[in-house]
Amino acid sequence: MSAGAAVGHGRPDGPLRAAAGALRRTAGDLAQALRLVVRGAAGTDRYAAYRRHHERHHPGEPPLDPAAFWRAAHAEADRTPGARCC
């Protein structure tokens, strides 16, 4: 460890630096995973999933725009109330 790191100045050396980097990466991965879970639970990723499906299974056909997609999604939820939690 360098003299500056030993007295609390500067950046840690060697194993401490590696551990700090791993901790930052782990925290970043955890934050990204949490964002994905929240987006999935809130349904905000549904339009992106629809677009991926549409591109694979209906090439050449224009997809719904976001407003039309959400109107259709809400109309379907109203038609099938058992398909949602609340």
The 8 nearest C-alpha neighbors of each residue, nearest first, counted from 0:
[[1, 12, 4, 5, 2, 11, 13, 3],
 [2, 0, 4, 3, 5, 12, 11, 9],
 [1, 3, 5, 4, 0, 6, 8, 7],
 [2, 4, 8, 1, 5, 9, 6, 7],
 [5, 3, 8, 7, 9, 1, 11, 6],
 [6, 4, 2, 3, 7, 1, 0, 8],
 [5, 7, 4, 3, 8, 2, 9, 1],
 [8, 6, 4, 5, 3, 9, 10, 11],
 [9, 7, 3, 4, 6, 10, 5, 2],
 [10, 8, 4, 3, 7, 11, 1, 5],
 [9, 11, 4, 12, 8, 16, 3, 7],
 [12, 10, 16, 4, 15, 9, 0, 13],
 [13, 11, 16, 0, 15, 14, 10, 1],
 [12, 14, 16, 15, 17, 11, 0, 18],
 [13, 15, 17, 16, 18, 12, 11, 19],
 [16, 14, 18, 17, 13, 11, 12, 19],
 [15, 17, 19, 12, 11, 13, 14, 18],
 [18, 16, 14, 20, 15, 19, 21, 13],
 [17, 19, 15, 21, 20, 16, 14, 22],
 [18, 20, 22, 16, 17, 21, 15, 23],
 [21, 19, 23, 17, 22, 18, 16, 24],
 [22, 20, 18, 24, 23, 19, 25, 17],
 [21, 23, 25, 19, 20, 24, 26, 18],
 [24, 22, 26, 20, 21, 25, 27, 19],
 [25, 23, 27, 21, 26, 22, 28, 20],
 [26, 24, 22, 28, 27, 23, 21, 29],
 [25, 27, 29, 23, 24, 28, 22, 30],
 [28, 26, 24, 30, 25, 29, 23, 31],
 [29, 27, 25, 31, 30, 26, 24, 32],
 [28, 30, 26, 32, 27, 31, 25, 33],
 [29, 31, 33, 27, 28, 32, 26, 34],
 [32, 30, 28, 34, 33, 29, 27, 35],
 [33, 31, 29, 35, 34, 30, 28, 36],
 [32, 34, 30, 36, 31, 35, 29, 37],
 [35, 33, 31, 37, 32, 36, 38, 30],
 [36, 34, 38, 32, 33, 37, 39, 31],
 [37, 35, 33, 39, 38, 34, 40, 32],
 [36, 38, 40, 34, 39, 35, 41, 33],
 [39, 37, 35, 41, 43, 36, 40, 42],
 [40, 38, 42, 36, 37, 41, 44, 35],
 [41, 39, 37, 42, 38, 36, 43, 35],
 [40, 42, 38, 39, 43, 37, 44, 36],
 [43, 41, 39, 44, 40, 45, 38, 37],
 [42, 44, 38, 41, 45, 39, 46, 40],
 [43, 45, 47, 42, 46, 39, 38, 48],
 [46, 44, 48, 47, 42, 43, 49, 39],
 [45, 47, 49, 48, 44, 50, 65, 43],
 [46, 48, 50, 49, 44, 45, 51, 43],
 [49, 47, 45, 51, 46, 50, 52, 44],
 [48, 50, 46, 52, 47, 51, 53, 45],
 [49, 51, 53, 47, 48, 52, 54, 46],
 [52, 50, 48, 54, 49, 53, 47, 55],
 [53, 51, 49, 55, 50, 54, 56, 48],
 [52, 54, 50, 57, 56, 55, 51, 49],
 [53, 55, 51, 58, 52, 57, 56, 50],
 [56, 54, 52, 53, 57, 58, 51, 50],
 [55, 57, 53, 54, 52, 58, 51, 60],
 [58, 56, 53, 54, 60, 55, 59, 52],
 [59, 57, 54, 60, 56, 55, 53, 61],
 [58, 60, 57, 61, 54, 62, 53, 56],
 [61, 59, 58, 57, 62, 53, 54, 56],
 [60, 62, 59, 63, 58, 57, 53, 64],
 [63, 61, 60, 64, 53, 50, 54, 57],
 [64, 62, 68, 67, 65, 61, 66, 50],
 [63, 65, 67, 66, 68, 62, 69, 61],
 [66, 64, 68, 67, 69, 63, 46, 70],
 [67, 65, 69, 68, 64, 70, 63, 71],
 [68, 66, 70, 64, 69, 65, 63, 71],
 [69, 67, 65, 71, 66, 70, 63, 72],
 [68, 70, 72, 66, 71, 67, 73, 65],
 [71, 69, 67, 73, 72, 68, 74, 66],
 [70, 72, 74, 68, 69, 73, 75, 67],
 [71, 73, 69, 75, 70, 74, 68, 76],
 [74, 72, 76, 70, 75, 71, 69, 77],
 [73, 75, 71, 77, 76, 72, 70, 78],
 [76, 74, 78, 72, 73, 77, 71, 79],
 [75, 77, 73, 79, 74, 78, 80, 72],
 [76, 78, 74, 75, 79, 80, 73, 72],
 [77, 79, 75, 76, 80, 74, 73, 81],
 [80, 78, 76, 81, 77, 82, 75, 83],
 [81, 79, 82, 77, 76, 83, 78, 85],
 [82, 80, 79, 83, 84, 76, 85, 78],
 [81, 83, 80, 79, 76, 84, 85, 75],
 [84, 82, 81, 85, 80, 76, 79, 77],
 [83, 85, 82, 81, 80, 76, 40, 79],
 [84, 83, 80, 81, 82, 76, 77, 79]]
